[in-house]
C-alpha cells in the first residue's frame, strides 16, 4: 500500500468512526462502487466499539476543559447530548488535549448560533 492509498483508507476509516451508525456505514462503504477492499477486513462490532471510545474521549476532554459545556450538560443533558452528537459528526477529531477540544466545540457552537450558557 502506497501513501496515497493509506491516506485514502485512513480518511474512509475516520468517516466511519464519526458515522451515526458505524456498522451500517461500513456495510454501505464495502458495497459502494470502487470500495477499498481493505474495508471488508474491518470487524463491524470492533468498529462500533472504537467509535464509542472516540466519542467518549472527546466528551471527556470537553467536560474537563469547558465549564460552560459541563454546566450545559448538567442543566440540559438532552439538549447538550444532541448538540454534542452533531458536533462529533460534523467536526473531525483533531484535538490532542482538552483545551483544544473545548476551543473547537466553542467555535462550532458559535457557527451554529448555539451558546453553551443558553437554555
C-alpha positions as CSV (number, residue, x, y, z in Angstrom):
1,X,0.0,0.0,0.0
2,X,1.4,3.4,-1.0
3,X,1.0,6.6,0.9
4,X,-1.9,7.8,-1.3
5,X,-3.8,4.5,-0.7
6,X,-3.1,4.6,3.0
7,X,-4.3,8.2,3.3
8,X,-7.5,7.3,1.4
9,X,-8.1,4.3,3.7
10,X,-7.4,6.4,6.8
11,X,-9.9,9.0,5.6
12,X,-12.5,6.4,5.0
13,X,-11.9,4.9,8.4
14,X,-12.2,8.3,10.1
15,X,-15.5,8.9,8.3
16,X,-16.8,5.5,9.5
17,X,-15.8,6.3,13.1
18,X,-17.9,9.5,13.0
19,X,-20.9,8.0,11.4
20,X,-24.2,7.9,13.2
21,X,-24.2,4.1,12.9
22,X,-20.6,2.9,12.0
23,X,-21.8,-0.6,11.3
24,X,-24.3,0.5,8.7
25,X,-21.8,3.0,7.2
26,X,-19.2,0.2,7.0
27,X,-21.7,-2.1,5.1
28,X,-22.5,0.7,2.7
29,X,-18.8,1.6,2.2
30,X,-17.9,-2.0,1.4
31,X,-20.6,-2.3,-1.3
32,X,-20.0,1.1,-2.8
33,X,-18.6,1.3,-6.4
34,X,-14.8,1.4,-6.2
35,X,-14.8,0.4,-2.5
36,X,-11.4,-0.1,-0.9
37,X,-11.1,-3.9,-0.4
38,X,-9.4,-3.3,2.9
39,X,-12.7,-2.1,4.4
40,X,-14.1,-5.6,4.2
41,X,-11.4,-6.7,6.8
42,X,-12.8,-4.3,9.4
43,X,-14.9,-6.0,12.1
44,X,-18.2,-4.2,12.4
45,X,-18.5,-4.7,16.2
46,X,-14.9,-3.6,16.7
47,X,-15.6,-0.5,14.6
48,X,-18.7,0.3,16.7
49,X,-16.7,-0.1,19.9
50,X,-13.8,2.1,18.5
51,X,-16.4,4.8,17.5
52,X,-17.9,4.8,21.0
53,X,-14.4,5.2,22.5
54,X,-13.5,8.1,20.2
55,X,-16.8,9.8,21.2
56,X,-16.2,9.1,24.9
57,X,-12.7,10.5,24.8
58,X,-13.9,13.7,23.0
59,X,-16.7,14.1,25.5
60,X,-14.3,13.7,28.5
61,X,-11.8,16.2,27.0
62,X,-14.6,18.7,26.6
63,X,-16.0,18.2,30.1
64,X,-12.5,18.6,31.6
65,X,-11.8,21.9,29.8
66,X,-15.1,23.7,29.4
67,X,-17.0,24.8,32.4
68,X,-19.7,26.2,30.1
69,X,-20.2,22.9,28.4
70,X,-20.2,21.0,31.7
71,X,-22.8,23.3,33.1
72,X,-24.9,23.0,30.0
73,X,-24.7,19.2,30.3
74,X,-25.8,19.4,34.0
75,X,-28.6,21.8,33.2
76,X,-29.9,20.3,30.0
77,X,-28.4,16.8,29.4
78,X,-30.7,16.0,26.5
79,X,-30.0,19.3,24.7
80,X,-26.3,19.1,25.2
81,X,-26.1,15.5,24.1
82,X,-28.0,16.3,20.9
83,X,-25.6,19.2,20.2
84,X,-22.5,17.1,21.1
85,X,-23.6,14.3,18.7
86,X,-23.9,16.9,15.9
87,X,-20.5,18.4,16.8
88,X,-18.9,14.9,16.9
89,X,-20.3,14.0,13.4
90,X,-19.5,17.4,11.8
91,X,-16.1,18.2,13.3
92,X,-13.3,15.8,12.7
93,X,-11.4,14.9,15.8
94,X,-8.0,16.7,15.8
95,X,-7.6,17.9,19.4
96,X,-4.9,16.3,21.4
97,X,-5.8,18.0,24.7
98,X,-8.9,19.1,26.5
99,X,-8.4,22.8,25.9
100,X,-8.2,22.4,22.1
101,X,-11.3,20.2,22.2
102,X,-13.1,23.0,24.2
103,X,-12.0,25.6,21.7
104,X,-13.2,23.6,18.8
105,X,-16.5,22.9,20.4
106,X,-16.9,26.6,21.2
107,X,-16.1,27.6,17.6
108,X,-18.5,25.0,16.3
109,X,-21.2,26.2,18.7
110,X,-20.7,29.8,17.7
111,X,-21.0,28.9,14.0
112,X,-24.3,27.1,14.8
113,X,-25.6,30.1,16.8
114,X,-25.6,28.0,20.0
115,X,-24.2,29.4,23.2
116,X,-23.5,26.8,25.9
117,X,-24.8,29.2,28.5
118,X,-28.3,29.4,26.9
119,X,-31.3,27.2,27.9
